Amino acid sequence: MNLRIAIDTGGTFTDVVAIDDASGDQFAIKTPSTPTDPSRGLINGIEEVVRAAGRVASDVSHVLHGSTTATNAVLEHKFEGLGLIVTRGFRHIIEIARQSVPDGYGNSFFWVKSPRLVPLHLVREVVERLTYEGTVLTPLDETSVVRAAAELVELGVRCIGVCLLHAYANDAHERRVGALIAERFPEVFVSLSSVVLPEYREYERAMTTLIDVMVKPYCKTYLGRARARIGELAGGQRPFLIMQSNGGVVTSDTAGEKPVTMLMSGPAGGVLGATYIAGLAGYKDILTIDVGGTSTDVSLIRDLAPQLTSHSLIEHYPVKTPMLDIVSVGSGGGSLAWIDEYGALKVGPRSAGAEPGPICYRRGGTQPTVTDAAVVLGRLPGSLIGGGLTLDAGAARTAFDALGRKLALTAEEAAAGVIEIAAASQVQGIRQVTTTRGVDPNDFAMVAFGGAGGLFAADVADFLGIATAISPPNPGNLSAFGLHVSDIKRDYVRTFVRQQSGAVADDIEAVWAELERRGRAEIAAEGVRERDIALARSADVRYVGQGHEVPVPIPAGSRGGKAVAAMWQAFHRVHERTFGFHYEGIQDVELVSLRVQAVGRAHRPDVRKLPRAKAARAKPAVRRKVYWRGEGWVDCAIYRRDRLGPTFRASGPAIVEEYGSTLVVPASWKVRTDAYGNLIVEKRT
């Protein structure tokens, strides 16, 4: 059993990468996703990649998985059967929310709050009260708990979030509430805020807890079904590890108990894979752009270190859990092209998804998509995924003829417009992680991947003035490959408000030490050897009077008073780097929360270099006409990636085709391979 399989389930395709630990051989396949039952697509992918490797299912040693199941449940507004229990007097936490208004009201005079996760009539109060330090002011009235739960169940609630005031400081009341509900209503799913997010700020804690319990039935059912099917297929249970939003994996049992950590599961694998490949290619500062069927996910990496954040939004709903800093925009290969009420051409965020998919897939799609536009322009071959999906170019052309007539454009002009609009949307995503944060994208190389990443790499780089783009091997499966280079990770946090002027270093050290003990024990329980466990400390700190804090990393190995002193001192530098100023020696500093990340270092595959025996200058497999706006139909060289050697070079216009993706090289760009088979696309000077 030495065949390790990683599976990334996307909106259109399920991507699979298998690695033979004995030989180092890699096998990549794509299979259509099955949104109604994602576990079916997962098993289909395992069966196909096992056949491609010439092996049998019993050879599978591990299965690693990234999925958007949790995110999709939120995006599809599956809020039915959701209730909330709070402390008496705090029934309106969700109704009040925060006073900030997105985009300063945007372009209209009115802003309407998004639908509440839980309507007010499904919120119940219980009698209890704690101080912010966790001292009991009013004992928990268990009768009020049972009554509240019974009323919610009577109203059809099957998922209950529990968010009691100051439970981050003392979880005793919340745990008792959970136990009472489990005793009387064992069929009800429950999430406790003291488990999901033991931090202060009641609104964010309540929302994160509600999202956790909302997706729990979907994730536990899906993961349980997938685990059972893997066992049946392989002839026995295999380790089944799930990617989390923070870029680490945990067992499927652990993921199912706290599914909010899976929200950015799929995109996180892509960031890890891109970082690993960029390091091999010799680039340390990169922008990643993952263009899938439904969306584009972008991230910024400095010095080969993916950025972490603890604040994010899923649609309009705040989620406060450690995750890789990834921004998503609704622009992918399946994004629909449409005309708004003012006659303007739009692309996305609606998508054809896996079912029915683009028109050219011949699965019942009726609205033109970005993929259909690429077919009309001659940028895609006649079939995808190794001939497994034949494209209907005629149907795509008919759709764009009709769209073009509405815009007084030719089919080619309309299709080129769709590609440009989609690229512009992706550019906006990259600007969210660069220029809006004071970062110049020109200082970074761009790693483009996902099934449609290569279609847009040069166009997006042109928009931003980026001179280098990298297309890794098997770019359509890079998110799945990223699972192979992930570690086991757990994040721990404790709100512990102390001002520097009155703080006791030993008290702070005691909290960090407790979090580390939990982390070490739980990572060891995942089967990791003691010598492979690493612990990283950090803290959330601010100046007294500020409303929000900044994360401050603590130097590795620092303990006791040295760690605490390093925290206070480092905060001023982090604040200046983030905001451009500091108040050292002027304003007192306040610690808000202490954090520990526990990491279990996992297996790393070997990435082979290309054999030098391959031809340095491979001849084009074919030539065909490709359309570019302003140039019309241009004769273009079409290369097969699997025939390119380590010193291959070519100038655009050119297209490089492979099993799961296509790279478009315009006339103003050139392309070369490196020793590891990366395609390096560079602006011609």
TIGUNU-273029 format. One record per residue (C-alpha): x, y, z; residue in one letter. Coordinates in steps of 0.5 Angstrom, whole numbers, m for minus. Each point is the difference from the previous one (the first is absolute). Last residue first. Layout:
% residues N
R:xx:yy:zz:res
R:X:Y:Z:A
...
This chain:
% residues 685
R:xx:yy:zz:res
R:22:86:m49:T
R:m4:m6:0:R
R:m4:m1:6:K
R:1:m7:3:E
R:m3:m6:1:V
R:3:m6:4:I
R:m2:m6:m1:L
R:2:m5:5:N
R:2:m7:m2:G
R:5:0:6:Y
R:6:2:m3:A
R:m3:6:m3:D
R:m4:1:m6:T
R:m1:6:m5:R
R:m5:5:m2:V
R:0:6:m4:K
R:m5:6:0:W
R:m2:6:m4:S
R:m3:m5:m5:A
R:m5:m3:5:P
R:2:m6:4:V
R:m7:m4:2:V
R:1:m6:4:L
R:m5:m6:0:T
R:m2:m4:6:S
R:m1:m8:2:G
R:3:m4:m5:Y
R:5:5:m3:E
R:0:5:m5:E
R:5:6:m1:V
R:m2:5:m5:I
R:4:5:m4:A
R:0:7:m2:P
R:5:1:3:G
R:7:m2:0:S
R:3:m7:2:A
R:5:m3:4:R
R:1:m7:3:F
R:7:m1:4:T
R:m3:m6:5:P
R:m4:m4:m6:G
R:m7:1:m3:L
R:m4:m6:m2:R
R:m5:0:6:D
R:m1:7:m1:R
R:m3:m1:m7:R
R:1:6:m4:Y
R:m5:4:m5:I
R:3:5:m4:A
R:m4:6:m2:C
R:m3:3:m7:D
R:m4:6:2:V
R:m7:2:m1:W
R:m1:7:2:G
R:5:4:2:E
R:m4:6:4:G
R:m3:m5:4:R
R:4:m7:0:W
R:m3:m6:m4:Y
R:4:m7:0:V
R:1:m3:m7:K
R:3:m7:0:R
R:7:m3:0:R
R:1:m7:2:V
R:5:m4:5:A
R:5:6:0:P
R:7:m3:0:K
R:4:m1:6:A
R:6:4:1:R
R:4:m3:6:A
R:m2:m7:m2:A
R:m1:m5:6:K
R:6:m3:2:A
R:1:5:6:R
R:m5:m4:4:P
R:m4:5:3:L
R:1:1:8:K
R:m3:m4:5:R
R:m5:2:6:V
R:2:m4:6:D
R:m6:0:4:P
R:m1:3:7:R
R:m2:m4:6:H
R:m3:3:6:A
R:2:5:5:R
R:m5:1:6:G
R:m1:7:1:V
R:m3:3:7:A
R:m2:7:m1:Q
R:m1:4:6:V
R:m3:7:2:R
R:m1:5:5:L
R:m6:5:0:S
R:m1:7:2:V
R:7:3:2:L
R:0:8:1:E
R:5:5:m1:V
R:1:7:4:D
R:1:6:m4:Q
R:6:4:m1:I
R:6:m4:1:G
R:m1:m3:m7:E
R:m6:3:m3:Y
R:1:m3:m7:H
R:m1:2:m8:F
R:m1:m2:m7:G
R:m6:m5:1:F
R:2:m7:m1:T
R:8:1:1:R
R:m1:5:5:E
R:m4:m5:4:H
R:4:m6:m1:V
R:6:4:3:R
R:m4:3:6:H
R:m2:m7:1:F
R:7:m3:0:A
R:2:3:7:Q
R:m6:m2:4:W
R:0:m7:m3:M
R:8:m1:1:A
R:m1:2:7:A
R:m6:m6:1:V
R:5:m5:m3:A
R:6:2:4:K
R:m4:0:6:G
R:m2:m7:m1:G
R:2:m4:m6:R
R:3:2:m7:S
R:2:m6:m4:G
R:m3:3:m7:A
R:m1:7:0:P
R:m7:3:2:I
R:m4:2:m6:P
R:m5:6:1:V
R:m7:0:m2:P
R:m3:7:m1:V
R:m6:3:5:E
R:m6:3:m1:H
R:m4:6:3:G
R:6:4:3:Q
R:m1:3:7:G
R:6:m3:3:V
R:5:m2:m6:Y
R:m1:m7:m3:R
R:2:m7:0:V
R:m2:m7:m2:D
R:5:m5:2:A
R:5:m5:m4:S
R:3:m7:2:R
R:2:m5:m4:A
R:1:m8:2:L
R:4:m5:m4:A
R:m2:m8:0:I
R:4:m4:m4:D
R:5:m2:6:R
R:m6:m3:4:E
R:m3:m4:m6:R
R:m6:1:m3:V
R:m6:m5:0:G
R:m6:5:1:E
R:0:m1:7:A
R:7:4:0:A
R:m3:6:m3:I
R:m5:0:5:E
R:5:m1:6:A
R:5:5:m3:R
R:m6:5:m1:G
R:m3:0:7:R
R:7:0:3:R
R:1:6:m4:E
R:m6:4:2:L
R:2:m1:7:E
R:7:2:m1:A
R:m3:7:m3:W
R:m5:1:6:V
R:6:m1:5:A
R:4:4:m4:E
R:m5:6:1:I
R:m1:m1:7:D
R:8:0:1:D
R:1:6:m3:A
R:m5:4:4:V
R:m3:6:m3:A
R:m1:7:3:G
R:3:5:m5:S
R:m1:m5:m6:Q
R:m7:0:1:Q
R:m3:m7:0:R
R:m6:m3:m3:V
R:0:m8:m1:F
R:m4:m3:m6:T
R:3:m7:m1:R
R:1:m3:m7:V
R:2:m6:m2:Y
R:2:m2:m8:D
R:1:m8:m2:R
R:4:m2:m6:K
R:2:m6:m3:I
R:5:2:m6:D
R:m1:1:m7:S
R:4:m2:m6:V
R:m4:m6:m3:H
R:m6:5:1:L
R:3:5:m5:G
R:0:m6:m5:F
R:m8:1:0:A
R:0:7:m1:S
R:5:m1:m5:L
R:m4:m4:m5:N
R:m2:5:m5:G
R:7:2:0:P
R:3:m7:m2:N
R:7:3:0:P
R:0:7:3:P
R:m1:6:m5:S
R:4:6:3:I
R:m1:7:m2:A
R:5:5:m1:T
R:0:8:m2:A
R:m6:2:5:I
R:m3:7:m3:G
R:m6:m1:3:L
R:m5:0:m6:F
R:6:m4:m4:D
R:0:m5:6:A
R:m7:m2:m1:V
R:0:m1:m7:D
R:6:m4:0:A
R:m3:m5:5:A
R:m7:0:m2:F
R:0:m6:m4:L
R:5:m4:4:G
R:m4:1:6:G
R:m6:m3:m3:A
R:0:m7:3:G
R:4:2:6:G
R:6:3:0:F
R:4:7:m1:A
R:6:2:5:V
R:2:7:m1:M
R:6:3:1:A
R:0:6:5:F
R:3:7:1:D
R:m4:2:m6:N
R:m6:m1:5:P
R:2:6:4:D
R:m3:0:7:V
R:m3:5:4:G
R:m6:m4:2:R
R:m5:2:m5:T
R:5:m1:m5:T
R:2:m7:2:T
R:m5:m5:3:V
R:m6:4:m3:Q
R:3:1:m6:R
R:1:m7:m2:I
R:m8:m1:1:G
R:m1:6:m5:Q
R:5:m3:m5:V
R:m4:m6:0:Q
R:m6:4:m2:S
R:4:3:m5:A
R:1:m7:m3:A
R:m7:m2:0:A
R:m2:7:m4:I
R:6:m1:m5:E
R:m2:m7:m1:I
R:m8:2:m1:V
R:3:5:m5:G
R:4:m5:m4:A
R:m7:m4:m1:A
R:m4:6:m2:A
R:5:2:m5:E
R:1:m7:m3:E
R:m8:m1:0:A
R:0:7:m4:T
R:m3:6:4:L
R:m6:4:m1:A
R:m1:m2:8:L
R:m7:m4:m1:K
R:3:m3:m7:R
R:7:m2:4:G
R:m4:m4:5:L
R:m4:m4:m5:A
R:7:m1:m4:D
R:3:m2:7:F
R:m5:m5:1:A
R:0:m3:m7:T
R:8:0:1:R
R:0:m4:6:A
R:m5:m5:m3:A
R:5:m1:m6:G
R:6:m1:4:A
R:m3:m6:4:D
R:5:m2:4:L
R:2:m7:2:T
R:1:m2:7:L
R:5:m6:1:G
R:4:1:m5:G
R:6:1:5:G
R:m3:5:4:I
R:m3:4:m5:L
R:m2:0:m7:S
R:0:4:m7:G
R:6:4:3:P
R:m1:7:3:L
R:2:7:m2:R
R:m4:0:m6:G
R:m4:6:1:L
R:m6:m4:0:V
R:2:m5:5:V
R:3:6:5:A
R:m7:3:0:A
R:m3:m7:1:D
R:4:0:6:T
R:m2:6:3:V
R:m7:m1:m1:T
R:m6:0:m5:P
R:m7:m2:3:Q
R:m3:m6:m2:T
R:3:m6:4:G
R:m3:m7:m1:G
R:6:m4:0:R
R:3:1:m6:R
R:7:2:3:Y
R:0:6:m5:C
R:m6:3:3:I
R:4:1:6:P
R:m2:m4:7:G
R:m7:m3:1:P
R:2:m2:5:E
R:7:1:2:A
R:m1:7:1:G
R:m3:5:m5:A
R:2:6:4:S
R:m3:6:3:R
R:5:5:2:P
R:1:1:m6:G
R:2:4:m6:V
R:m4:6:m2:K
R:m1:3:m7:L
R:m4:7:1:A
R:m7:1:m3:G
R:m3:4:5:Y
R:m4:m6:3:E
R:6:m4:0:D
R:3:m5:m5:I
R:2:m6:2:W
R:7:m5:0:A
R:0:m5:5:L
R:6:m2:4:S
R:2:m8:m2:G
R:7:2:m1:G
R:0:4:6:G
R:m1:7:3:S
R:m4:1:6:G
R:6:3:4:V
R:3:m3:6:S
R:5:3:5:V
R:5:m5:4:I
R:4:2:6:D
R:1:m7:3:L
R:m5:m2:5:M
R:0:1:8:P
R:m8:1:2:T
R:m4:6:1:K
R:m6:m1:m6:V
R:m4:6:m1:P
R:m6:m1:m5:Y
R:m1:5:m6:H
R:2:m6:m5:E
R:5:m4:4:I
R:4:6:4:L
R:7:m1:3:S
R:4:2:6:H
R:5:m5:3:S
R:5:2:m5:T
R:6:m4:m2:L
R:5:1:m6:Q
R:4:m5:m4:P
R:7:0:2:A
R:5:m1:m7:L
R:3:6:2:D
R:m6:4:m1:R
R:m6:m3:m3:I
R:m7:4:m2:L
R:m6:m4:m2:S
R:m5:m1:m5:V
R:m6:m4:m1:D
R:m4:0:m7:T
R:m7:m3:0:S
R:m5:m5:m3:T
R:4:m4:m5:G
R:7:1:3:G
R:5:6:0:V
R:5:m1:5:D
R:4:7:0:I
R:6:0:5:T
R:4:6:1:L
R:8:m2:1:I
R:6:3:4:D
R:5:m6:1:K
R:1:m2:m7:Y
R:6:m5:m2:G
R:m4:m5:m4:A
R:0:m6:6:L
R:m3:6:5:G
R:m5:2:m5:A
R:m2:m8:0:I
R:m1:0:7:Y
R:m4:7:1:T
R:m5:m2:m6:A
R:m1:m7:3:G
R:m2:4:7:L
R:m4:5:m3:V
R:m4:m5:m4:G
R:m1:m4:6:G
R:m3:6:4:A
R:m5:1:m6:P
R:m3:m7:1:G
R:m1:1:8:S
R:m2:7:0:M
R:m6:m2:5:L
R:3:m6:3:M
R:1:3:7:T
R:m8:1:0:V
R:0:m7:0:P
R:1:m1:8:K
R:m2:m7:2:E
R:1:m2:m8:G
R:7:2:0:A
R:2:m4:6:T
R:m3:m7:m3:D
R:3:2:m7:S
R:7:0:3:T
R:3:6:0:V
R:4:4:m6:V
R:3:7:0:G
R:0:6:m4:G
R:m4:4:5:N
R:m7:m1:m4:S
R:1:m7:2:Q
R:2:m6:m5:M
R:m4:m7:2:I
R:4:m6:2:L
R:m3:m7:m2:F
R:5:m5:3:P
R:m2:m7:m3:R
R:m6:m5:2:Q
R:0:m7:m3:G
R:m1:m3:m7:G
R:2:6:m4:A
R:m7:1:m3:L
R:m4:m1:6:E
R:5:4:5:G
R:m1:6:m5:I
R:m7:m1:0:R
R:m1:1:7:A
R:5:6:1:R
R:m4:3:m6:A
R:m7:m1:4:R
R:3:3:6:G
R:3:6:m3:L
R:m7:1:m4:Y
R:m4:m1:6:T
R:5:4:5:K
R:1:6:m5:C
R:m8:1:m2:Y
R:m2:m1:8:P
R:5:5:2:K
R:m1:5:m5:V
R:m5:4:4:M
R:4:m2:7:V
R:6:4:m2:D
R:m3:5:m4:I
R:m4:2:7:L
R:6:m1:4:T
R:4:5:m5:T
R:m6:5:1:M
R:0:0:7:A
R:7:1:1:R
R:0:6:m5:E
R:m6:3:4:Y
R:3:m2:7:E
R:6:4:m1:R
R:5:m4:5:Y
R:4:m7:m2:E
R:m2:m7:1:P
R:m2:m1:m7:L
R:m3:m7:m2:V
R:1:m4:7:V
R:m2:6:5:S
R:m5:2:m6:S
R:m4:m7:1:L
R:m2:m3:m6:S
R:m6:m5:0:V
R:m4:m5:m5:F
R:m6:m3:3:V
R:m2:m7:m1:E
R:2:m1:8:P
R:m6:5:2:F
R:0:m2:8:R
R:7:m2:2:E
R:3:4:m6:A
R:m3:7:2:I
R:1:m1:7:L
R:8:m2:m2:A
R:0:6:m4:G
R:m3:5:5:V
R:5:m3:5:R
R:6:2:m4:R
R:m2:7:m1:E
R:m1:1:7:H
R:7:m3:2:A
R:4:4:m6:D
R:3:5:4:N
R:4:6:m3:A
R:m2:m1:m7:Y
R:m7:m1:2:A
R:m1:7:2:H
R:m7:1:m2:L
R:m3:m7:m3:L
R:0:m2:m7:C
R:m3:m7:m1:V
R:m2:m1:m7:G
R:m5:m5:m2:I
R:m1:m5:m6:C
R:m7:m4:m1:R
R:m5:6:1:V
R:m7:m2:m2:G
R:m4:5:5:L
R:m1:m6:5:E
R:7:m1:0:V
R:1:8:2:L
R:m5:0:5:E
R:3:m7:3:A
R:7:4:0:A
R:m2:6:4:A
R:m4:m4:5:R
R:6:m5:1:V
R:4:6:1:V
R:m5:4:4:S
R:0:m6:5:T
R:7:0:1:E
R:1:7:3:D
R:7:1:m1:L
R:3:4:6:P
R:0:7:0:T
R:6:4:1:L
R:5:m5:m1:V
R:7:2:m1:T
R:3:m1:m7:G
R:4:6:0:E
R:m5:4:m5:Y
R:m5:m1:6:T
R:m5:m6:m1:L
R:m7:0:m1:R
R:m6:m6:0:E
R:m7:0:m2:V
R:m1:m3:m7:V
R:m2:4:m6:E
R:m3:m2:m6:R
R:1:2:m7:V
R:m5:m4:m6:L
R:m5:6:0:H
R:6:5:m1:L
R:2:m3:m7:P
R:6:m4:0:V
R:5:1:m5:L
R:m2:7:m2:R
R:m2:2:m7:P
R:5:5:m2:S
R:m1:7:3:K
R:m3:5:m5:V
R:4:6:m3:W
R:m3:6:m3:F
R:2:6:m3:F
R:4:m4:m6:S
R:6:0:m3:N
R:4:m4:6:G
R:m3:2:7:Y
R:7:1:3:G
R:3:m6:m4:D
R:m3:m4:6:P
R:m4:3:5:V
R:3:0:7:S
R:m4:0:6:Q
R:1:m7:2:R
R:m5:m6:2:A
R:m7:3:3:I
R:m4:m5:m2:E
R:5:m6:1:I
R:1:2:7:I
R:m8:1:1:H
R:m1:m5:5:R
R:5:3:5:F
R:m4:1:7:G
R:0:m7:2:R
R:6:m4:m3:T
R:0:m3:m6:V
R:m3:m6:m4:I
R:0:0:m8:L
R:m4:m4:m5:G
R:1:m3:m7:L
R:m6:m4:m3:G
R:1:3:m7:E
R:6:4:m1:F
R:3:m3:m7:K
R:1:7:m3:H
R:4:m3:m6:E
R:6:4:2:L
R:0:m3:7:V
R:m1:m8:m3:A
R:5:2:m5:N
R:6:2:5:T
R:m1:m7:4:A
R:0:m4:m6:T
R:6:4:m4:T
R:5:m6:1:S
R:7:m2:1:G
R:1:m8:2:H
R:6:m4:1:L
R:0:m8:0:V
R:5:m4:2:H
R:3:m7:m1:S
R:m3:m2:m7:V
R:2:m7:m2:D
R:m6:m3:2:S
R:m3:4:m6:A
R:4:m4:m5:V
R:5:3:m4:R
R:2:2:m8:G
R:1:7:2:A
R:m6:2:m5:A
R:m4:m5:3:R
R:1:3:7:V
R:m1:7:m2:V
R:m7:m2:m3:E
R:m2:m4:6:E
R:2:6:5:I
R:m4:5:m4:G
R:m6:m4:m1:N
R:0:m1:8:I
R:1:8:1:L
R:m6:1:m6:G
R:m5:m5:4:R
R:2:4:7:S
R:m2:7:m3:P
R:m7:m3:0:D
R:m5:5:m3:T
R:6:4:m3:P
R:3:m5:m4:T
R:7:2:m2:S
R:2:m2:m7:P
R:7:m4:0:T
R:7:3:m1:K
R:6:m4:0:I
R:7:0:3:A
R:6:m5:1:F
R:6:1:3:Q
R:6:m5:1:D
R:5:0:6:G
R:1:m7:m1:S
R:m1:m2:7:A
R:m5:5:3:D
R:m4:m1:m7:D
R:m4:7:0:I
R:m7:1:m2:A
R:m3:7:m2:V
R:m7:1:m1:V
R:m4:6:m2:D
R:m8:m1:0:T
R:m3:5:m5:F
R:m5:5:m1:T
R:m1:3:7:G
R:6:m3:3:G
R:2:m6:4:T
R:7:0:1:D
R:3:m8:1:I
R:6:m2:3:A
R:2:m7:m1:I
R:7:m4:3:R
R:1:m6:m3:L
R:5:m4:4:N
R:m4:m6:3:M
